[in-house]
Each structure stands twice: as structure tokens, then as C-alpha cells.
Amino acid sequence: MGSAGSGMGEREPEYDEAAIRFLEALWGEGYLSPGGSAEVDRVLMGLALKGRTVLDFGCGAGGISLHIARTYDPAGVVGYDVEQPVVDRARAAAAAAGLASVVQFVASPPGRLPFNDDSFDLVFSKDAMIHVADKEWLFGELYRVLKPGGRLAASDWLIAHDGEPSDDMKAYVAAEGLSFGMASPRRYLAAMTAAGFVDASAENRNAWYREVARGELERLRGSLYAEAAAAVGEAYVEKNIRTWAAMQKVLDSGEHCPTHLRGSKPNGRAP
Ligand SMILES: C[S@@+](CC[C@H](N)C(=O)[O-])C[C@H]1O[C@@H](n2cnc3c(N)ncnc32)[C@H](O)[C@@H]1O
């Protein structure tokens, strides 16, 4: 998010070295989305992960997978992403932290996930599902790799409605220049339910992020400018200041709604 131009192989990575450096300067080491570990803990609130297996779908540079490994005492975390630079960065961070035996990172092209059915107790994802336009396929695939009785706990960037995006939203998505496939809470919940998830729920986080984003823009223009420019160059920072200004409009209107999502895969036993 923020930054430039998914997938491994033929296409150039969207989250390349410059994007990683820029987003880490803004959001913290290993984080390519806002809110840091506190927001991750909020997504995971109330879930017991000790001894459990976790998939971090769209793990990016690995900060979240490492935070989960350090904080929740899981049996193992697998971070999955479709882009090589972020996975390389994540693997190096896991090795440096001495966590390579608990956290593994897997890169493979978009499409069927390289995991067997019924593999994980928890599927976590933070602000990555936006890159998969086919939500019905996505939730079917996440359901497939969850064990019976497993949980989905995620955050993502949604659009508030199913209609034509406003001109402001079109301008914001164009400014990002990323492969966004945004959909409404209604579509997410329908896709989750169609996949088989029960107790599917969505919590709108617009009120939180619209204020956090305002602070991010202020820092980009002020206290963070020199550090970010030293990391990626002034033109790159200026482009992102324009992107953040465009994003603030659709956060303030409520059309852009970061959202927390929960769902469960039934355990198959009779109630
Ligand atoms: C905004 S970043 C978030 C990364 C990480 N979850 C975090 O919060 O720091 C979005 C991530 O989704 C990944 N992504 C893009 N398309 C994907 C796909 N089809 N399947 C899984 N991940 C994808 C990107 O490579 C990127 O690492």
C-alpha cells in the first residue's frame, strides 16, 4: 500500500525494495500496513494461539508473522506471499531474530495455495486480500486450507458499497497504482458464507484509520520527510504524499473502510 506497481515471475513486483523501505519507514520494520503490532493484536483479540498452526496470508516483509511467533507461542507460523522481494526480506528477518525454526516463509505465484486441505488452525491476513479481486475464490481457498474448527481473523481494505466507485475513489486507486480489487463488506460476508464459514462478521475500522492516516500524512510532510527521502528519494515521497492526500478524501467520506473480518470453519461434529 502506498508506493508503486503482483505476482512473481513475469510481472515486476509491486512491493519492491523501494516500496519496502518506504513503507517500513512509515509503519515500522517488517510492516507493510498500518497500525503495527497493536492493530495485529486487535485483529487477534480473544483467540488462543498457543500450540496452534497459523497461516499469514499475504505476509509481506514478515513483521506480523514474527510478532505472532514471539507473542502467541504458536506451534508454527507460515507466512505466504506471491512476491519474492518481501519473502526474501521476511526470511532474513526471521533468521536474524532466531525464529527460523518457528516461522517459515513460502513464495508462490497467485493461484491455488501451496498447502494441503485442513492444514492450519488459524488463517490470519492483514491488508493483503485487497489484491485478490475474486473474493469468492479467495475465501473458498482459505476455507480449504483451514482445519475443521479453525478460525479466520483478518483485516483488509474494503469499499463501502457495491456501486460505481466515486471519482475520489477512482483517483485514489489510480494514485496507488497497485492491483487493488476492492469489494464491499456485503460481498466479503456473502463470499465467506458461500465458502462455508459460519459466524462471519465484519467490523468497520474507518474511524480508527482515518485519524491514523491523517497523522501519517502529517509525518510524511514533516518529521518523516527527510528520513523517507533518504531511503527512497524525494520524488518517491512526493508521489506518496499525493497518494495519501487522495486516500484521506475517501477515508473522510467513509467510502474506504478498513475492516476486520472473522469466520469459523465448522468442526464437522454434530452439535
Ligand atoms: C499491503 S501489503 C501487507 C503485507 C503484510 N500483511 C503486512 O501487513 O505488513 C500486501 C501484501 O499482499 C501481497 N499479495 C499481493 N497479491 C497477493 C495474492 N494474490 N496472494 C497473497 N498475497 C498477495 C503483496 O505481495 C504484499 O506483500
The ligand as an SDF file (V2000), in Angstrom:
LIG
                    3D

 27 29  0  0  0  0  0  0  0  0999 V2000
   -0.1270   -4.1280    1.9830 C   0  0  0  0  0  0  0  0  0  0  0  0
    0.8910   -5.4960    1.9120 S   0  0  0  0  0  0  0  0  0  0  0  0
    0.6140   -6.1990    3.5280 C   0  0  0  0  0  0  0  0  0  0  0  0
    1.6990   -7.1350    3.9710 C   0  0  0  0  0  0  0  0  0  0  0  0
    1.5710   -7.6510    5.4040 C   0  0  0  0  0  0  0  0  0  0  0  0
    0.3580   -8.4240    5.5900 N   0  0  0  0  0  0  0  0  0  0  0  0
    1.6070   -6.5070    6.3740 C   0  0  0  0  0  0  0  0  0  0  0  0
    0.5220   -6.1380    6.8570 O   0  0  0  0  0  0  0  0  0  0  0  0
    2.7040   -5.9970    6.6100 O   0  0  0  0  0  0  0  0  0  0  0  0
    0.0250   -6.6000    0.8360 C   0  0  0  0  0  0  0  0  0  0  0  0
    0.7400   -7.9030    0.5840 C   0  0  0  0  0  0  0  0  0  0  0  0
   -0.1430   -8.7580   -0.1930 O   0  0  0  0  0  0  0  0  0  0  0  0
    0.6590   -9.4740   -1.1020 C   0  0  0  0  0  0  0  0  0  0  0  0
   -0.1770  -10.0320   -2.1930 N   0  0  0  0  0  0  0  0  0  0  0  0
   -0.4890   -9.4910   -3.3800 C   0  0  0  0  0  0  0  0  0  0  0  0
   -1.2170  -10.3460   -4.1280 N   0  0  0  0  0  0  0  0  0  0  0  0
   -1.3860  -11.4640   -3.3700 C   0  0  0  0  0  0  0  0  0  0  0  0
   -2.0390  -12.7190   -3.5800 C   0  0  0  0  0  0  0  0  0  0  0  0
   -2.6740  -12.9950   -4.7300 N   0  0  0  0  0  0  0  0  0  0  0  0
   -1.9770  -13.6510   -2.6140 N   0  0  0  0  0  0  0  0  0  0  0  0
   -1.3130  -13.3840   -1.4400 C   0  0  0  0  0  0  0  0  0  0  0  0
   -0.6840  -12.2100   -1.1890 N   0  0  0  0  0  0  0  0  0  0  0  0
   -0.7120  -11.2630   -2.1400 C   0  0  0  0  0  0  0  0  0  0  0  0
    1.6720   -8.4540   -1.5580 C   0  0  0  0  0  0  0  0  0  0  0  0
    2.7990   -9.0630   -2.1890 O   0  0  0  0  0  0  0  0  0  0  0  0
    2.0030   -7.7660   -0.2420 C   0  0  0  0  0  0  0  0  0  0  0  0
    3.0810   -8.3980    0.4180 O   0  0  0  0  0  0  0  0  0  0  0  0
  1  2  1  0
  2  3  1  0
  2 10  1  0
  3  4  1  0
  4  5  1  0
  5  6  1  0
  5  7  1  0
  7  8  2  0
  7  9  1  0
 10 11  1  0
 11 12  1  0
 11 26  1  0
 12 13  1  0
 13 14  1  0
 13 24  1  0
 14 15  1  0
 14 23  1  0
 15 16  2  0
 16 17  1  0
 17 18  1  0
 17 23  2  0
 18 19  1  0
 18 20  2  0
 20 21  1  0
 21 22  2  0
 22 23  1  0
 24 25  1  0
 24 26  1  0
 26 27  1  0
M  CHG  2   2   1   9  -1
M  END
$$$$
